[in-house]
Structures are given as structure tokens and as C-alpha cells.
Amino acid sequence: MINNLEHGQQSPMLLSICKEIRTALKQETYNKSKDRVNAIEKQLENKEALSSEVQFFILSTLAKYYKKAKNYDKAGNYSRQAIRLSKNVQIEQMETIIDTYLDYAALEMEYGQLSAARMELAKLLAFLDSKEHQDPYSYGLIFRSLGKVSLKEENVESGIKQLDQALDYFKRAVPETHPVIQTTIQILSDAHIQVESYDHAIELYEHMRHIHNYENDKVSESKTLLKLGEIYFYIDLKEARKTLTRAIKLMAEIYEGNHLDIANAILMLAEIDENMGNFPRAINYYKQALDQLTSFYHEEHFMIVYVYSKIGTISIKLFKLRQAKEYLEKGLALSANYPKIRLQFLYALGKIYSDKKEYDKAFTVFSQFLEMLEKDGRTKSIAYGNTLQAIAFNYLQQDHVEEAFAYYEQALGIYEKLSNCIEEKGLTCIRLAYCYENILKKDTKKAENYYEKGFKLLEKTRNQDLLDEALAGIIDFFIRNHNPKKRKIYENKFVKRQTAKQNN
């Protein structure tokens, strides 16, 4: 259709198509623009028939389209062509020129080309200076982009300075409630949190909260309170609880029924109580959050599965094993897409089944746990060793000593290769000693060696209860095997420990 138009009619039609594509990009319907994109790309083959202004606008539009379509090569190529041509474009197109530079810098940043992104932003500043363009909003956008580049380069101090400059420019151009200011404050606040400058982050959001309160914008005020609650979570859990409670109360006035912001606030209250050791109230909040979240997400969504794991594992700490089992089993059934959290379900359920003497079920989930660790290349880990030890202990409980022995040997083999598991290694030695003493081919000498090796290891740990238990077991062993000399040595150790406890 375009080719059939007279030369004088082509440019307006091309510009109209470009505007349609840009509108589609804003409305996230750009996939429907492919035919139009192909059409205007075809027109670029005959550049002589197009003015510099039209060529520039086409190139800028194509760059924007291919950036959205995740085609780095085409987006970069069209961006560079448009920028080179921008020097010949009328000042009336300044907004599009700035947008093209910023888009190209964002493209380079997205693909990790941070030096290139910074170079394009510097060129844009120089270009604006040469044109004596003094629009503060444009400068705000440039300095915000520079700040993002610095943050990605892990130069947080420089990033904060540039974001502060951006915020200053934006405040000269738009009201403080403008979305661009809100977004910049969020980025700046996150940067302050990164360097643990929490007071600055709080100051930014408190200023915005007062503005929202003054303008009676309850929705924005509640969201700001939510952000403040998140920041206080790092430094003052009581203040975080107070702030989040205010946010929930305000949101209850605004929204009818469930709302995702309310769910997030309740989740943070749950985490606060969990961190403070107030487990019953934490579970109550997690249950409230679950009721909210099920209104927004399908049952296999990560947040649903996450909350099931929280309720289940905290219930174990409160010895509410029936409740723990209920939530962990529900969560396990939904956790196929989340390997890390699935491991938590499997191990916790293994412990519960073991406690309930449901040994077959325990073996099944522990075996699945081990398989997942194997696929992950984590066979030489404490988690792998501890699971082998848990399986072994279940066999001991069933008087299957030889099976227990095999798993304890595997566990010790893993612990021997690790440096941070003295307690686990000591306990496994004690259990192996028991196995050596009780398997069909009794080996009392090896049992004695493992008892003493295990005790020496446990003496280096802070687990005094486990050390007392091991000491009592060793004394009983030497009584059973008629070794009064060794029995005397360990009884003296036992007396010294009891005397030291009384004196303390």
C-alpha cells in the first residue's frame, strides 16, 4: 500500500504507522505490529526518498520495537543509525532524540554493556548542552539512568549521588506525587538499604508519606507504610510491626475483602514474629496470609507453597506434629517446580514420620531427599550425611542393626571429608560403636575405639546434653564388658562435669 502512494504522501503515512507501533508498544500489543514493522523496514531501502526527520523517526521506532522484542542486534543497529542521524534533525524532535538515547543506553545496560551505556548517556548530556536544552525532566531521566549504571557496577556511593541529582531535577519539573519521583525514590531507597543507610531510606519514604497524608491519598500512603515496614524490618522489628499494623488498618478502610498488599503486610508480620520467636502468633499470621494469597494465586504458586512450608516447619518447633504433617504433606504435593523448598518438605516430613514410627514413609521421603541432593551434586554435604544418619537411626529403632551400620558408615565417610561437622561426626562414631557391639559378629574392640573417638569429638562441641548422653553410654559399655580401669576414667570425667555444673 505504501509503495503505491505518491512521494508526497509516503512520509505522512510512514509517520502515522510509526506512531501506531509506538502506541502498541506502550499498550503491550506490539506482537500485532510485525507486518507494519516489515513495511517500514522496506521503505528504508530507498532512503533518498525520505527526509532526515522521517528516517530518524522510523529508525528510532524500529529500535524501540526490537528492544521490546529482545532482538539485541537489530535494536542496537537501528539505535546507532538513529543517533547518528539525530544531529541533522530539527529541534522539534528533541523529545524523541532524548528517548532514543535513553532507550539505547537501557538496551546496553540490559545486556551488561555498562561502559557503552554510560558512554551514550554522556553523549546525550553533551548533546543537550550543545543545544542549550535546559529541561529538568530530561536531565532527571539521564541522571537516573546513570545512577542505575553505577549500581549495576556496584559503585553504590556514586549511584546514590546520581539518583539524588535525578530526584532534584524531577522535583523541579513535576509534582512530588508524580510516578517518576515515586519510582526514583524506590531505587534510591533500595540503594541506601544496600549500604545499610536505613535512616536515609526511612527519611525518603516518611517525606512521601506526609505528602500522601496531606493530600488524603490513602492508597499511596498505605503503600508507603508498607515500604517503611520493610525497611524497619532490618533495624527495629517492633517498629516494623507497628508500621505494618497501621498499613493493614488503612488498607482495610480502602479495599473490600482480600488484597495482595494486605497479604504482603500480613506475611511480613508473620516473619517478624517468627524472627522474634513468637511462633504461635507467626503461625496465625501465616494462616491469614494463606487465606489472602489463595484469592490471587493458583495453588501451585510459589508463595502458596512457601507459606505451607512455613506453617509446617514452625508447627514442628511447637510440637504440633499433626498440624505440621497436614501442611507439609499439602505443600509437598504442590512443590514439584521448586526444588529447594521441596527439599525442606521432604526432610521435615521424614523427621515427623520417624517420630510417629512410620518408618516406611520416612524411608521413602528421605530417599527422595537423597536423590535430589545427588542430582544437585551435593553428595558430600552435611545435609546428605545427616539424612543417612536419620535413616540409620530409624533402622536402629527397628532393631535392624546391620542395615543401620551400613548407613552410619556412609554418613561417617561423608563427615570425614568435611571440616564443620564435629558434632555429627562424634554422634555417628557413638552410634557405630553401638552397632559394632550388637551386630551378629560382635567386635568389642572396634566398639571401644569408636566410643572413645566419638566422645573425644563431642568434647570439642558445645552440646553438653549430647556429651552427657555419650558419657553415660560409654560408662555402661565398660560396665557391660568388665573393664573397671576404663570405667573409672569415664566415671571421674562424669563426676567432674557434674561438680562443674553445680559450681556454675
N, C-alpha and C positions, 0 to 999 in steps of 0.2 A: 504493500500500500504506500509506504513512504517513497519508494523508488518512482512511483507514478506521479508524484507531486512535482509541481514546478519548483525551480530553485528557490524562489522567494517564499514558498510555502513550507519547505522542508524544515527550516530552523524552528519555527514556532511549534510544529508537530513534534520534533525531537525533544524540545524543551518540555513540552507537555507530557511526553512519555517518561522523561527523566523524573519529573515531579510525581507522576503516578507511582513510579518504582520507589522513590523516597518515602512516599506515604505508606506504601505496602511494607517497607522495611520497619517503619515506626509501629505499624499495626501487627507486626509479626506474621504477615501473609506473603512474604517475599517469594515463597516457593512457586506462587502462581505467576511470577513475573519473568520466568525464564524465557518465554518467547519474545517479550519486549526487550529483554537484555540482548538476546541474539540479534534482534533487529537493529538496535542502536550500535552494537559492535560492528555490524556490517557497514554501517554508514561511515565509520571511522576509516575505512579503506580509501575513501575519497575525501581526505582532509581538506584539499584545496577548495572544495565547495562550501566549507564551513568556516565561520568566523572563529577567532581565538576564544571568544566568550562561550560560544556553543560547544566547541571542542572541550574546553576546560570543564564545563558543566557535565558533559557526557562522561569524561574520564573520571571526574570526582564521583559521579553516581555509580559508575561501574566498580570503582574501588570500594565504595561503601557496600555495594551488593555482594561482591566477592569476599569481603571481610566477614560479612554475616554468614555467607555460605561456607566459611572455613577453607577458602582456597587462598593460601598464603601467597603463592607465586603470582597469580593474576591480580590479587588485591594490591600487592606491593608494586607490581609493574605499572598498573593504572594510577596508583597514588603518586609515584615518582614522575610519571608523564604529566599529571595534572599540576603538580607543584612546579615543575619546570615552566609550564605554560602560564602559571598564575602571575608571573611578572608582566605579562602582556595583557592582563585582564583589567577591566575598569574597576575603579574603587567601589562601585555599587555592589560588587560581588564579594566584598570583604568578608562577610559572614560565612559564605561558602568556602572561601580560601582558608579561613581560620579552622573551620570544621574539617577540611581536607587534611591539613597539617596534623590536627589533633587525632583524627582517625588513623592516619599513618603511624603516628607515634604509639597509639594504643595497639595497633597491629604488631609493631616491632616488640613492644613490651609483652604482649600476649605470647609471642614465640621466643621469649627470652633474649631478644636482641636489645639489651638495655642501653648500651652505648649509642646504638643507632637511634633509639627513641629519644634519648637526651639530646643528641645532635639535631634532630628535627625540631624539637621544642626550642632549642637555642636559635635555630634559623628563623623560626616563627617570631620569636621576640625581636630579633634583628630586623625582620621584615616590617613588623608593626612600628618599630622605632623609625625606620626609613620613611614610612608613610605618615608618621606623626599621628598614629591611631591611638587614642587615649581612652579606649573603652574599658572600664574597670572589670566588667563581667568577663571579657575575653582574657584579660590578664589573670583573673581568678582561675579560669579553666586551665590556663597554661601552667600556673604555679601548682595547682592541684595535681596535674599530670606529672610535673617534675617531682613533687612530693612522693607520688606513688612509685616512680622510678627509684628514688633514693631508698624507700622502704624495701623494695624488692632487692636492692643491692645491699640490704642490711645496714645501711647508713641511717639509722633511725633519727639521730640528732639532726642531720641535715633535712631529712624528710619532715620532721616536726616544724622546723623553721619555714620550709617552703609551704607547708599546709597552713601555718599561721598567716603567711603572706596572702595565700589564696583566700582565706577566710576574711581578711581585712579588705581585700578587693571586692569580694562578694557583698559585704555589708555596705559598701559604697553604692552598689548597683541595685540591690533588691532588698525587700523586707526581710527581717531576721527569721521569719517563718517560712521563707521560700525553700522548696525541696533541695536546691543545690547547697544551701547552708546546712540543712539537716544532714545531708549525705557527707559533707566535708567534716562536720563535727564528729560524725561516727568514725570516719577514717582517722581523724586526728586523735580522738579518744582512744581508739584501739592502739595507736602508736604509743601514746602515753602509758597505757597498760603494759605494753610490751617491755618498756624500760622501768616498770614499776613506779611510774609517776602518777599514782592513783589520785592524788589531790587535784591535779590539773584536769584529769578526766572528769572527776566529780564536778569541778567548777564549771566546765563547759556545759554539762547536762543540767546542772542546777540553774544556770542562767536561762537556758531554754525552757526549763520547767516553769520558771516565774513568768516568762513571756506567754506561754500557753495558758497558764492560770489566769493571767490578766485578761487575755482575750477569750476566756471561758471555752477554750478548745480542749474539752475533756479527753477526746480520743488521743490527741498528741501528748497531752500531759500524762495520761496513763502509760503510753509507750515510753515516754521519757523516764517515768518512775521505774519501769521495767528495766531499762538500761542502767539506771542508778543502782538498782538492786543487784544486777550482775557485777557491777564494779565493787560495791561494798562486800560482795561475796569473797573477794580476795583479801580484804583487810579487817572486816568487822561483821561477823556473822549475825550478831544481834541487830545491828543497824540494817543489815541486808534483809532480815526477817521483817523488821518494822516497815521498811520501804516497800517491800513486795506485798505486804498485807494492805498497805494503803493503795497500791496499784490494783489489787484484786477488788477491793471495795469500790474503787472508782469505776473499774470496768463492769462490775455488776450493775452499776447505775446506767451504763451506756448500752450494754449488749443484753439481748434477751436470750436466755439459755446458754449453751456452750459457745466458747470462742477459743481459737488457738492461742491467743495472747494470755488468756486466763489459764489455759492448760500449761503453758510455759512457766508462768509465775508460780503455779502450784508445784510444778516439778522442781523449781529452784528451792521452794520451801522444804520440799522433801529432802533434797540434797543437803540443805543446811542442817536439818535435824539429824540426818544420817551422820554428817561430819561432827556434830556436837554430841553424838552418842545417844540421842533421844530416839531410839529405834521404834517404839510403838507409834509415836506421832509421825515419824518418817513413813512408816507403812501406811498409815491413814492417808497421808498426802499423796503417796504413790497410787493408792487406790482411787482417790479423787481424780488424779491426773489421768488414770487409765479410763475412767468413765468419760472424761472430756475427749481424750485422744481418739477413742473408738468412734466418735461422731465425725471425725475428719479423715481418718486413715483406714485403709483395709487392714485386716487382722495380721497380715504378714509384714506390715511396715516396720522398719527398724525401731521406731520409737515405742510401738506396742510391745515388741519382743524385748526391748531394753527394760521396760517397766516390769514385765513379767519376771525378768531375771533379778531385778532389784527386790521386788516383794519376796521372791523365793529365797534369795540368799540372806536377806535380813531376817526373815522368819526363822531360818536355821539358828541365827545368833540368839533369838528369843526362845529357842527350843520348841517352837510351834511347828513341829515336823509335818503334821497333816496339812497345814496351810502351805508350808514350803513345798511339799510334794505336789500339791494341786497346781500351784503357779509354775513350778519348774517343768512339770510334765506338759502343761499347756504351752509354755514358751518353747520347749524343745521341739514340739510338733511344728512350730512356725519358724524355726531358726535356720532352715536349710541354706538360706542365702547369706548368712552371717557367721562365718567360721569361728571368729574369735569369741563371739558371745555364745555360740553353740558349745564350745569347749567348757565354758563356765557351767552351762546347764548339765552337761554330761558328768563333770566331776562332782558337782553338788549332789546330783541325783544318786551317783554311786555311793556317796557318803550316807545319804538317807536310807537307801536300800540296805546298805551294810548294817546300819543301826537297827533297822527293822528285821534283820536276819533274812532278808530276801536276797540270798546270795547269788542266785542265777541272774536276777535282774541287775544286780550290782556288777556282776562279771560282764554282762552284755554292754552296759553303758561305759564301764571302764575300758573295755576292749575297743569300743568306738573312739573313745578319747585317745587311746594309744595310736590307733590307725591314723587319726587326724594329725597327731604330732609327727608321725612317721612321714606322711605326705608333705609336711611342712619342713622336713629335715631337722626336727628337734628331738632326736632320739637321745642326744647327750645333754639333757636338761634336767633340772630339779623336778619339774613337773612330770617328766617321764619316769624318773626314779621313784617319786612319791606314789605314782599310780601303781607301779609294780609292787611297791611295798604295801599299798592298800589291798591289792588282790591277794598278796601273800598272807596278810593278816586275816582276811576272810577265810582262806583255806585253813589257817591255824584254828579259827573258831569252830571249824567243822571237823577238827582232828585229822585233816589231810596234811600231815606234816611234810611228806616228801614233795608234794606239789608246792607247799609254802616255801620249802627250802629252795626250790628251783627259782622262784620269783625273787626271793630275798638275795640270792646270789647275783641275779641280773641287776637288781637295784644297787647292790654294793659296787658292782663293776662300773656302773654309771657314776655313782658318787665319788669313786676313787679318782675319776678324771676331772672332777670339779673342785674348786677351791673354797666355795662359800656354803658348804653344807655339812659342817662338822656334826651338828646335832643329828641330822638324818643318817649320817654315816655311823655315828655311835649307836643309835637305836637299832639300825639294821644289824650291826655286829651282835648286839644283845639277843636279837631275835634269831639270828643264825646260830648262836651258841645254844639256844633252847632247842633248835631243830637238830643240831648235832647230837644233843643229849637224848633226843626222843625218837629219832628215826630207827628203823629196824637194825641197821648196823651201827650200833651206838659207838660214838667216838668221843669219849670223855676228855681226852687231851685237847682236841680241837675246840670242844665246847669251852674248856677252861681258857684257852687262848683268846677266843672271841669275846667271852665275858669280860676279861681284863682289858682287851683292846677297846671294847665298847665303852667301858667305864672311864678309861683314860681320856677318850674323846669327849665324853659328856662332861667331864670335869672342867673342860675348857669353855663350856657354854654357860648361859645364864638361866637355863631351865632347871631350877632347883628341884621341882617336883619330880621331873623325869630322872634326875640324878639320884634322888632318894629311892625311887622305884627300882632303878638299876642296882643300887647298893643292896637293897633288901633281897633282890633276886640272886645276886652273887653270893651273899651270905647263905641263903637257902641251898644254893648249889653246893657249896663247900661242906654244909652240914650233911646233905644227902650223900656226898661222895667221900665222907670221913677224912677231911683234910683240915685238922684243927689249926695248923700253922697259918694257912691262908685265911681260914675263917676268922682267926684272931686279928689279922691285919685289917680286914674289912670291917670287923666289929668296932675296932678302935677308930677307924675313919667315921663310922656311923655315930659313935659317941661324941667325937669332936664336933661333928656337924650339928648335932642336937644341942650341945653346950653352947656353940657359937650362936645358934638361933635364939636360945634363952637369954643370952647376954645382950643381944641386939633388941 
